[in-house]
């Protein structure tokens, strides 16, 4: 596939968010071949390697498929009556129970922007 892609795509493609992620799959084949050879040398019996891999990954797969358990506390919030674009906004949160910390996730009303987060500060 890397050879087929070489005929279609440019030789130096930037991919991902980091600018250092450049290149083409064809340039990564030697490192991939080296990694495969090292794995084959470490596990000469492919059937046993598959068994070991399944034993090691089964708990992680199960944990990943379960619904995450997150602490939650019911909170009350009264939105501000108005705000000025570009100005700071005070967010008041009243938890119904003990809370050690609270993190606010926010973004402007623009689905193209990434969420930002900040730890909320206690007043008083």
N, C-alpha and C positions, 0 to 999 in steps of 0.2 A: 504494500500500500504506500509505503514511503517513496518507492521509486515511481509509482503512478502519480503521487502528489507532486513529485519533483517536476513533472511535465506540465502541471496545471498551475501550481502556486509559485510565487516569487521565492528566491533563495533565502531571503532574510525577512522573516515575518515576525512582527511583534505581536505577542498574544498575552492576555491577562492584563492585570492592572499595573504590574511592576514593569518599568521600562527595560529591566535587565532580562526579561523573558523574551529572548529573541532567537531567531534561527529557523531551522527547518528539520523535520523528522529525519531526513537522510543523514544529517550531521550527528544525530543521536544514536544511530544504529550501532556503532562500535561499543559505546558504553552499555547499551541494552544487551548486546551479545555477551559482553564481559559479565554483566550481572546475572544473566541466565546461566552461563557456564559456572559461576560461583555457586548458584543455587543447586545446579545439578550435581556438582562435586560434594556439596554439603549433604544432599539427600539422593544417593544413587538409586534408591528404590522409590520410583514415583508413586506407587500405590501407598506405601508407608508415609511418604511425605504428605500425601493428600489426607490421610487419616490424622496425622499430627496437626496439620493445618486446621482441619475441621474441629479437633478437640480444643485447640487454642482459640479459635475464632467464634465458636458456638456461644459462649457467654457474652461476648461483645455484641454479636448480632442480636441476641435476645434482648440485651439491654437497650440497644439502639431502636428496636422495634416496639418497646414498651412506651407507654405514655409517660412523658417526663413528670417527675414529682417536683413541684415548685411550691415553696412556702407562699401562702397568700393570706392576706388580712383584708377584711372589708374596710374600705375607706370612703369617706364622703368628701366631695369636692364641689365647690361653688365657683363656676367660671367667672372671670372678671367681666364687668358690664361692658367695658370697651377697652380698646388698646390702639396704640399708634404704630403703624408698620415701621420697623426699624428700631423701635424702643424695646426695652426689656419688659417682660410681663411677670408679675408675681403669681405663682401657682401655690394656692393654699390647700393642704391635704390634711384631713383629720381622720386618723386611723381609729377603728373601733377596738383595737387591742394593742399590746406592746409591739413596737417596731424598732429594730436596731438601726436600719438604714432604709432608704428608699431611693430608687434610681428612676429618673425621668427619661423616657425615650421620646424623641420628637423630631420633626422635620417640617419644613414649610409645606404648604399645600401644593406639592409637586411630586407626582409618583416617580419622576426620574431621579430625584435626589435620594441620597442614602440617609438612613436614620442616624441621628446623633444621640448620645446619652450623656447624662451628667448626674452625679450624686446630689440629692437634695440636701439642703442645710436646714437645721432646726433653728427656729427663732425662740428667743426667750429662755 
